[in-house]
Amino acid sequence: MFSLFKKNDFKVINVNDLGNLTEKINLIDIRETHEYKSGHVPGAKNIPMNEILTHPEKYLSKDKEYHIICQSGGRSTSACKNLSAQGYQVVNVSGGTGSYAGSRAR
């Protein structure tokens, strides 16, 4: 019951606070491929949630930090909880692609 109050073991940043960082960070968009193709934050690499959670070692290294984004922040929060529990350094990008105010998502 008290696990609801457990602090997350990952950082959080709002999508609109990324600014010019998008080209300098490891930004992973975990939405499905068709969602990604309809528009994404510049610099984001698409690895669907099911793939990254099933085989994280195929895509991630435990010595690097990754920013995880989805459409609104729900899936990325869930993925960050899972990945951080496995020892990966992740940052949840809250607000997601749907809230991105930069020059329109590509």
KELUMBA-745025 format. One record per residue (C-alpha): residue in three letters; residue number from 1; x, y, z. Coordinates in Angstrom, 3 decimals, m for minus. Layout:
# KELUMBA-745025
@resn=ALA; resi=NUM; xx=X; yy=Y; zz=Z
...
***
This chain:
# KELUMBA-745025
@resn=MET; resi=1; xx=0.000; yy=0.000; zz=0.000
@resn=PHE; resi=2; xx=2.762; yy=2.458; zz=0.859
@resn=SER; resi=3; xx=4.564; yy=1.787; zz=m2.423
@resn=LEU; resi=4; xx=2.263; yy=4.430; zz=m3.882
@resn=PHE; resi=5; xx=4.319; yy=6.993; zz=m1.992
@resn=LYS; resi=6; xx=7.732; yy=5.688; zz=m3.063
@resn=LYS; resi=7; xx=9.931; yy=8.364; zz=m4.613
@resn=ASN; resi=8; xx=10.951; yy=7.746; zz=m8.203
@resn=ASP; resi=9; xx=14.585; yy=6.904; zz=m8.831
@resn=PHE; resi=10; xx=14.773; yy=9.082; zz=m11.917
@resn=LYS; resi=11; xx=14.799; yy=12.765; zz=m12.803
@resn=VAL; resi=12; xx=12.017; yy=14.633; zz=m14.568
@resn=ILE; resi=13; xx=12.229; yy=17.533; zz=m17.021
@resn=ASN; resi=14; xx=9.403; yy=19.301; zz=m18.813
@resn=VAL; resi=15; xx=9.497; yy=18.940; zz=m22.579
@resn=ASN; resi=16; xx=9.535; yy=22.721; zz=m22.992
@resn=ASP; resi=17; xx=12.582; yy=23.015; zz=m20.745
@resn=LEU; resi=18; xx=14.670; yy=20.912; zz=m23.134
@resn=GLY; resi=19; xx=15.382; yy=23.940; zz=m25.328
@resn=ASN; resi=20; xx=18.503; yy=23.407; zz=m27.417
@resn=LEU; resi=21; xx=19.373; yy=20.217; zz=m25.538
@resn=THR; resi=22; xx=17.384; yy=18.029; zz=m27.946
@resn=GLU; resi=23; xx=20.367; yy=17.601; zz=m30.259
@resn=LYS; resi=24; xx=22.836; yy=17.022; zz=m27.384
@resn=ILE; resi=25; xx=21.047; yy=14.380; zz=m25.307
@resn=ASN; resi=26; xx=20.016; yy=10.764; zz=m25.875
@resn=LEU; resi=27; xx=16.309; yy=11.445; zz=m26.474
@resn=ILE; resi=28; xx=14.212; yy=8.326; zz=m26.989
@resn=ASP; resi=29; xx=10.602; yy=8.521; zz=m28.173
@resn=ILE; resi=30; xx=8.875; yy=5.353; zz=m26.960
@resn=ARG; resi=31; xx=5.647; yy=5.835; zz=m28.887
@resn=GLU; resi=32; xx=4.664; yy=3.391; zz=m31.612
@resn=THR; resi=33; xx=6.341; yy=3.905; zz=m34.978
@resn=HIS; resi=34; xx=3.210; yy=5.326; zz=m36.645
@resn=GLU; resi=35; xx=2.867; yy=7.889; zz=m33.827
@resn=TYR; resi=36; xx=6.523; yy=8.890; zz=m34.174
@resn=LYS; resi=37; xx=6.197; yy=9.275; zz=m37.937
@resn=SER; resi=38; xx=3.269; yy=11.660; zz=m37.475
@resn=GLY; resi=39; xx=5.561; yy=14.089; zz=m35.624
@resn=HIS; resi=40; xx=8.287; yy=14.038; zz=m32.987
@resn=VAL; resi=41; xx=10.628; yy=16.309; zz=m31.063
@resn=PRO; resi=42; xx=13.733; yy=17.022; zz=m33.181
@resn=GLY; resi=43; xx=16.618; yy=14.720; zz=m32.316
@resn=ALA; resi=44; xx=14.415; yy=11.984; zz=m30.846
@resn=LYS; resi=45; xx=15.145; yy=8.379; zz=m31.775
@resn=ASN; resi=46; xx=12.160; yy=6.028; zz=m31.968
@resn=ILE; resi=47; xx=12.275; yy=2.828; zz=m29.922
@resn=PRO; resi=48; xx=8.723; yy=1.648; zz=m29.125
@resn=MET; resi=49; xx=8.003; yy=1.039; zz=m25.433
@resn=ASN; resi=50; xx=7.481; yy=m2.704; zz=m25.777
@resn=GLU; resi=51; xx=10.837; yy=m3.126; zz=m27.514
@resn=ILE; resi=52; xx=12.851; yy=m1.036; zz=m25.062
@resn=LEU; resi=53; xx=11.276; yy=m2.692; zz=m22.015
@resn=THR; resi=54; xx=11.624; yy=m6.218; zz=m23.414
@resn=HIS; resi=55; xx=15.286; yy=m5.855; zz=m24.441
@resn=PRO; resi=56; xx=16.746; yy=m2.705; zz=m22.850
@resn=GLU; resi=57; xx=20.291; yy=m4.055; zz=m23.124
@resn=LYS; resi=58; xx=19.908; yy=m4.028; zz=m26.918
@resn=TYR; resi=59; xx=19.281; yy=m0.254; zz=m26.960
@resn=LEU; resi=60; xx=20.698; yy=1.213; zz=m23.752
@resn=SER; resi=61; xx=23.944; yy=1.286; zz=m21.827
@resn=LYS; resi=62; xx=23.960; yy=1.625; zz=m18.051
@resn=ASP; resi=63; xx=26.780; yy=4.170; zz=m18.226
@resn=LYS; resi=64; xx=24.795; yy=6.709; zz=m20.271
@resn=GLU; resi=65; xx=21.797; yy=8.889; zz=m19.467
@resn=TYR; resi=66; xx=18.651; yy=8.737; zz=m21.611
@resn=HIS; resi=67; xx=15.711; yy=11.130; zz=m21.820
@resn=ILE; resi=68; xx=12.475; yy=9.201; zz=m22.377
@resn=ILE; resi=69; xx=9.484; yy=10.846; zz=m24.092
@resn=CYS; resi=70; xx=6.030; yy=9.725; zz=m25.236
@resn=GLN; resi=71; xx=2.850; yy=11.586; zz=m26.226
@resn=SER; resi=72; xx=1.798; yy=12.985; zz=m22.853
@resn=GLY; resi=73; xx=4.100; yy=11.578; zz=m20.169
@resn=GLY; resi=74; xx=2.195; yy=8.505; zz=m18.995
@resn=ARG; resi=75; xx=4.084; yy=5.846; zz=m20.911
@resn=SER; resi=76; xx=7.424; yy=7.563; zz=m20.322
@resn=THR; resi=77; xx=6.797; yy=7.629; zz=m16.555
@resn=SER; resi=78; xx=6.018; yy=3.912; zz=m16.593
@resn=ALA; resi=79; xx=9.057; yy=3.139; zz=m18.758
@resn=CYS; resi=80; xx=11.332; yy=5.251; zz=m16.535
@resn=LYS; resi=81; xx=10.141; yy=3.390; zz=m13.423
@resn=ASN; resi=82; xx=10.872; yy=0.061; zz=m15.093
@resn=LEU; resi=83; xx=14.234; yy=1.063; zz=m16.570
@resn=SER; resi=84; xx=15.531; yy=2.822; zz=m13.457
@resn=ALA; resi=85; xx=14.654; yy=m0.280; zz=m11.401
@resn=GLN; resi=86; xx=16.964; yy=m2.206; zz=m13.762
@resn=GLY; resi=87; xx=19.806; yy=0.249; zz=m13.176
@resn=TYR; resi=88; xx=19.486; yy=2.488; zz=m16.251
@resn=GLN; resi=89; xx=19.963; yy=6.257; zz=m15.928
@resn=VAL; resi=90; xx=16.779; yy=7.795; zz=m17.290
@resn=VAL; resi=91; xx=15.069; yy=11.179; zz=m17.253
@resn=ASN; resi=92; xx=11.321; yy=11.366; zz=m17.796
@resn=VAL; resi=93; xx=10.332; yy=14.095; zz=m20.268
@resn=SER; resi=94; xx=7.017; yy=15.224; zz=m18.795
@resn=GLY; resi=95; xx=4.336; yy=16.738; zz=m20.975
@resn=GLY; resi=96; xx=5.501; yy=14.682; zz=m23.932
@resn=THR; resi=97; xx=5.367; yy=15.404; zz=m27.613
@resn=GLY; resi=98; xx=1.785; yy=16.639; zz=m27.302
@resn=SER; resi=99; xx=2.933; yy=19.576; zz=m25.173
@resn=TYR; resi=100; xx=6.051; yy=20.415; zz=m27.161
@resn=ALA; resi=101; xx=5.992; yy=24.145; zz=m27.921
@resn=GLY; resi=102; xx=9.227; yy=24.276; zz=m29.919
@resn=SER; resi=103; xx=9.086; yy=24.751; zz=m33.627
@resn=ARG; resi=104; xx=6.443; yy=22.188; zz=m34.476
@resn=ALA; resi=105; xx=7.214; yy=18.528; zz=m33.909
@resn=ARG; resi=106; xx=8.690; yy=17.023; zz=m37.077
***
